[in-house]
Amino acid sequence: MAPFHRGPRRAVGALLAAATAALTIALPNLSAAQPAVAQPAAAQPSGARAAPAPVRYEAESAVISEGAAESNHGGYSGSGFVNFDNAAGTYVEFTVNAPAAGSATLSLGYANGTAADRPLDIAVNGDQAADDLAFPSTGSWTDWESVTTTVTLKAGSNTIRTTSAAAEGGPNLDYIDVTAADGPAGTDYEAESAKISQGAVESNHAGHSGTGFVNFDVVTGAYVEFTVDAAQAGPARLDFRYASASADRPLDIAVNGGSVADDLSFPATGAWTTWRAVSVNATLKAGGNTVRATTSGADGPNLDKLTVTPTGPADTERPTAPANLRKDKEPTATTVSLAWGAATDNVGVTGYDIYQHGQLMKKVGADVLAATVENLDPETSYDWTVFARDAAGNASEASNAVTIATLPAPPDTEPPTAPANLTSPSKTATTVDLAWSASSDNVKVTGYEIYRDGVLSGTSETTSTSVAGLTPDTAYAFKVRAYDLKGNKSPFTPEITVTTSGTQPGGTPDPGTVSTIASGVDVAWGLGFLPDGTGIFTERNTFNVYKLTKSGTKTLVGKVPNSQTTGGEGGLLGLEVSPTFTTDHYLYFVHTSSEGNRIARMTLENNTLSGYKVLLQGMEKSRYHNGGRLRFGPDGKLYASMGDAQTESRAQDRNSLNGKILRINPDGSIPSDNPFGNAVWSLGHRNPQGLDFDSKGRLWESEFGNSVMDEVNLIQKGGNYGWPNCEGTEGDCSGSGYIAPKKTWPTSSASPSGLTIINDHVFVATTVGKRVYRMRIDSSSNLVEQKTYFQGTYDRLRTVEVDHDGDIWLTTSTDKDGTDGNDRILRIDIVYSDDGTAGDFKLSSGAFNDNATIPARHTCAGDGTVGQDPSPPLAWGAGTTGARGWAIVFADVANGGNKLHWAIWDLPAAKLSLPEALGSGFNVPGQGGAKQKAMGSGANAQQYFGPCPGGSTHPYTFTLYALNTATVPGIDSGSSMAQIETAIKNASTAKVALRGNSNAST
């Protein structure tokens, strides 16, 4: 098919997965215990800490490469030591969980019974910290000594690798003692810069910090509210600096709306110029927190500032799962009542979240063990689970699941009134837009049925829709009727007839004919395309991977090992084909495993998957919110969407891989230009799903909302998208530099799972919405001109992808019905029309029209000889592609094939046409450095090679590629046609095709 855009596919590189089995030990709380209320002290808190104690990590419990745990020499600690193999490069890798970023001292216990030094290289989180650290002789293998060095740790999990630097290997390694430095310094928040209610900023008393202090009004309930940003969830000390001349003036302290201290004493300091501090301990969540100090008496002290100091490691222990979820009361037509057993937590349960099949329905407090969910649909079956949460935002495993249906609605036999004024505001070659006036009903209009030629073709919740999948130059009859909750249906509107327009080349992709490629599949989740155009897809719950041809031939190529389901949204998820598949045969997957979610790679050869390798792990899993999409970017990096695994605080924790867009090299290693030194590319996501790149190489993402709105985002490096403080445009969205979404929908109208981009038109497939949205990216990077297709036509829709022809493959996802194998994979023929928004990015020829016969002059029939034919004249426009160069590939595409005849590339960006009968030669004469290659040998291989199908009519395409580089890398005169086409595609940001036909014969 014609023009098409897809993010260019390039190769990327592999994170070492050895740390999976590494020992994880939390460092102790490095701060001295803090009383609930500190005694008055002069000035501000000093932040002093008790001297931290070392924590020991036994070598025999760490990850060992080419060495062995032994115990044949006395004097070691633990259960043994590691004897390195006699080779350079062998290592022992420890995993250390530090409470905060900062320096740390490593003391490495060892024995070296030889006379020679056995040095080790020390690396922390993949960065070299010490080269050739000396481990001199200890005299014998039973004499144990230690070597000390200083390193820098990040907050959270760290890997410390000790690698033998000499051919003799390392010493016998017994342990590492890790002594962290004093905890982090506190962060000051000036009261005069906070939110103030019933108070004034003043500076008339000396000794304050900043530009002033807050003088509370003489009233109960006045407050100062600070916004505090925490790098990760965990305990913290809150120090309030204040002055009060003569009386105790207590304050109530609340964090994120929850009380942490009532009537906290702020004793007299003796003078308004004498400043002291009162402290209280609290648990902060990752990201934005509110700390409110409220007068509990008639007046408050003069409040100068708040200092926030982390006091220990993050609370990462999740509560236990609520038990015995059950029906509490009999349901009604619109309510379900539930009850459950209490969960427990190491710190304390703070509340419970009630979910219906991945959708948050209600939150309740820690002391509430029963709740009623309202505003449900009558006579509907709902799948319920409950999760416990703690103050750090950790969510428990899911409770047991129960299915409870609402009762039928009261009898209602009155139908809605008929819709009126059915019109067609616009149309294309394959779509018709319809609009009508609303119906009314004695209870409520639920929706509208759209009939095409007397047959139900879809539904709409609103008074407009777009009917897709039509044929050009064809008349269709449409009528609409309304229905209510009980299925009462109104009379039809008067029928109208609309004739679609004819096809024409252009840049606007409109959905055309829909066909079923495969049925009997089960929750097809990941979908990609091999270089020959064959589809390949994953099944979430079976872990199967299939090849699928355009004609519908399905071949099982294997399973992804170590995969597990979560009873919800986990399992075998995203799939991506290596951009260099023709040479490396790699497929990439996101899947759920026993310890969490992983990114893995396998090899596909001879229709068989093999060579499973973990590239990245450490992403928590849950029943819901596992993300899972993969996409190679034009930078050659692999991007992945990863959900928050139902623990909201992870989304703002830069050290967590959950609630993020991730970016890695194709081998799993971390790109050096990632913003936070780990795999995180952007943060603040709840359950991101679809990913794709536009013609400018920018990443777009679709994301499941919580209970208010779903969204589409334009992703920026290091960008924060606000969750959990901000959902779409609701909540606390103005602070902390949150990036607003480009599009939102109510959660009832979307749940956007898949996203793909064609010629800068974003297509989004939805599950709850049961529809496909299409929007255009305008010059201001906004999503405009939304169209809605296939609403209610194919049920829940999961994944949408563009194939190599520029057409769409769409998977259904009836995963809520509990029935296996009742999903389909559909193929939607995309027809490209020009509605004035796509500019002039199109390819044409003065010798023939689109889809017409290619003149004999430009085929083998022209001279009766195969090859060395005169090329046709070609012309094109740049549109909005911003191309830095151009390429054209000519191919015979009969029977879904791709027989490559000729290619020309490295055409300058300023060149927008080619003359007839180009000269021969790898370097094309007179064309500004352009190069060409053709099928055949000798002179035929360096000149346009025209059609010669031998008498039967074949379809051909001239495909114009907009390139993101002035020259296509990796091609020379010895490259094959397949290698040339692959290189051109990898450098492409958009393409458009001119179609032709020929039955030429010599």
Stockholm file with secondary structure:
# STOCKHOLM 1.0

chainA/1-1002         MAPFHRGPRRAVGALLAAATAALTIALPNLSAAQPAVAQPAAAQPSGARAAPAPVRYEAESAVISEGAAESNHGGYSGSGFVNFDNAAGTYVEFTVNAPAAGSATLSLGYANGTAADRPLDIAVNGDQAADDLAFPSTGSWTDWESVTTTVTLKAGSNTIRTTSAAAEGGPNLDYIDVTAADGPAGTDYEAESAKISQGAVESNHAGHSGTGFVNFDVVTGAYVEFTVDAAQAGPARLDFRYASASADRPLDIAVNGGSVADDLSFPATGAWTTWRAVSVNATLKAGGNTVRATTSGADGPNLDKLTVTPTGPADTERPTAPANLRKDKEPTATTVSLAWGAATDNVGVTGYDIYQHGQLMKKVGADVLAATVENLDPETSYDWTVFARDAAGNASEASNAVTIATLPAPPDTEPPTAPANLTSPSKTATTVDLAWSASSDNVKVTGYEIYRDGVLSGTSETTSTSVAGLTPDTAYAFKVRAYDLKGNKSPFTPEITVTTSGTQPGGTPDPGTVSTIASGVDVAWGLGFLPDGTGIFTERNTFNVYKLTKSGTKTLVGKVPNSQTTGGEGGLLGLEVSPTFTTDHYLYFVHTSSEGNRIARMTLENNTLSGYKVLLQGMEKSRYHNGGRLRFGPDGKLYASMGDAQTESRAQDRNSLNGKILRINPDGSIPSDNPFGNAVWSLGHRNPQGLDFDSKGRLWESEFGNSVMDEVNLIQKGGNYGWPNCEGTEGDCSGSGYIAPKKTWPTSSASPSGLTIINDHVFVATTVGKRVYRMRIDSSSNLVEQKTYFQGTYDRLRTVEVDHDGDIWLTTSTDKDGTDGNDRILRIDIVYSDDGTAGDFKLSSGAFNDNATIPARHTCAGDGTVGQDPSPPLAWGAGTTGARGWAIVFADVANGGNKLHWAIWDLPAAKLSLPEALGSGFNVPGQGGAKQKAMGSGANAQQYFGPCPGGSTHPYTFTLYALNTATVPGIDSGSSMAQIETAIKNASTAKVALRGNSNAST
#=GR chainA/1-1002 SS CCCBCCCCCCCCCCCCCGGGGCCEEECCCCSCCCCSSCCCCSSSCCCCCCCCCCEEEEGGGSEEESEEEECCSTTCSTTCEEEECSSTTCEEEEEEEESSSEEEEEEEEEECCSSSCCCEEEEETTEEEEEEECCCCCSSTTCCEEEEEEEEECSEEEEEEEEECSTTCCCEEEEEEEEECSCCCCEEEEGGGSEEESEEEECCSTTCSTTCEEEECSSTTCEEEEEEEESSSEEEEEEEEEECSSSCCCEEEEETTEEEEEEECCCCCSSTTCCEEEEEEEEECSEEEEEEEEECSSCCCEEEEEEEEECSCCCCCCCCCCEEEEEEECCCSSCEEEEEECCCCSSCEEEEEEEETTEEEEEEETTCCEEEECSCCTTCEEEEEEEEEETTCCBCCCCCCEEEECCCCCCCCCCCCCCEEEECCCBCSSCEEEEEECCCCSSCEEEEEEEETTEEEEEESSSEEEECSCCTTCEEEEEEEEEETTCCBCCCCCCEEEECCCCCCCSEEEEEEEEEEEEEECCEEEEEECTTSCEEEEETTTCEEEEECTTCCEEEEEECTTCCCCSSSCSEEEEEECTTHHHHCEEEEEEECSSSEEEEEEEEETTEEEEEEEEEEEECCCSSCCCCCEEECTTSCEEEEECCTTCGGGGGCTTCCSSEEEEECTTSCCCTTCTTSSSEEEECCSEEEEEEECTTSCEEEEEECSSSEEEEEEECTTCBCCTTTEETTEESCSSTTCCCCSEEEEGGGCCEEEEEEETTEEEEEESSSCSEEEEEECTTSCEEEEEEECTTTSSSEEEEEECTTSCEEEEECCGGGCCTTCEEEEEEEEEEECCSSSTTCCEECSSCCTTEECCGGGSTTTTTSSSCCCCCCEEECCTTCCCSEEEEEEEECGGGCCEEEEEEEEEETTCCEECSSCCCSSBCTTSTTCEEEESSSGGGGGSCCCCCCSSSCEEEEEEEEEESSSSCTTCCTTCCHHHHHHHHHHTEEEEEEEEEEECCCC
#=GC SS_cons          CCCBCCCCCCCCCCCCCGGGGCCEEECCCCSCCCCSSCCCCSSSCCCCCCCCCCEEEEGGGSEEESEEEECCSTTCSTTCEEEECSSTTCEEEEEEEESSSEEEEEEEEEECCSSSCCCEEEEETTEEEEEEECCCCCSSTTCCEEEEEEEEECSEEEEEEEEECSTTCCCEEEEEEEEECSCCCCEEEEGGGSEEESEEEECCSTTCSTTCEEEECSSTTCEEEEEEEESSSEEEEEEEEEECSSSCCCEEEEETTEEEEEEECCCCCSSTTCCEEEEEEEEECSEEEEEEEEECSSCCCEEEEEEEEECSCCCCCCCCCCEEEEEEECCCSSCEEEEEECCCCSSCEEEEEEEETTEEEEEEETTCCEEEECSCCTTCEEEEEEEEEETTCCBCCCCCCEEEECCCCCCCCCCCCCCEEEECCCBCSSCEEEEEECCCCSSCEEEEEEEETTEEEEEESSSEEEECSCCTTCEEEEEEEEEETTCCBCCCCCCEEEECCCCCCCSEEEEEEEEEEEEEECCEEEEEECTTSCEEEEETTTCEEEEECTTCCEEEEEECTTCCCCSSSCSEEEEEECTTHHHHCEEEEEEECSSSEEEEEEEEETTEEEEEEEEEEEECCCSSCCCCCEEECTTSCEEEEECCTTCGGGGGCTTCCSSEEEEECTTSCCCTTCTTSSSEEEECCSEEEEEEECTTSCEEEEEECSSSEEEEEEECTTCBCCTTTEETTEESCSSTTCCCCSEEEEGGGCCEEEEEEETTEEEEEESSSCSEEEEEECTTSCEEEEEEECTTTSSSEEEEEECTTSCEEEEECCGGGCCTTCEEEEEEEEEEECCSSSTTCCEECSSCCTTEECCGGGSTTTTTSSSCCCCCCEEECCTTCCCSEEEEEEEECGGGCCEEEEEEEEEETTCCEECSSCCCSSBCTTSTTCEEEESSSGGGGGSCCCCCCSSSCEEEEEEEEEESSSSCTTCCTTCCHHHHHHHHHHTEEEEEEEEEEECCCC
//
